[in-house]
Amino acid sequence: MWKRALDRAAADLAAAAPLPALVVPPYRPFVRALVGVQRLRLDAVRRAGASLATRPSGPSAPAAALLLLREAARRPRR
C-alpha cells in the first residue's frame, strides 16, 4: 500500500515539472527548488523503506543545499 502512495507521489511530482512556466520569471527558481526538494524527500523515503516506522526521513542536507544554490544562481538579476 505505501509503495502505491510513493508511486502516486512520484507521478504527481513529475506532473509538477511544468509548474515553473506558469509563474512569473522571478519566482521560477523558487518553484523549481520546491519541487526539487520534494523529489529529494521522496527519494529519501524510498531509501528508508520500513525503517520510517521508527525514525524520520528527509532529504540529504548537502543535496538540498546544492539544489537551492543552483536555483539561486539561476534567479534573474535585477
Order of alpha helices (4+ residues) and beta strands (2+ residues): alpha-alpha-alpha
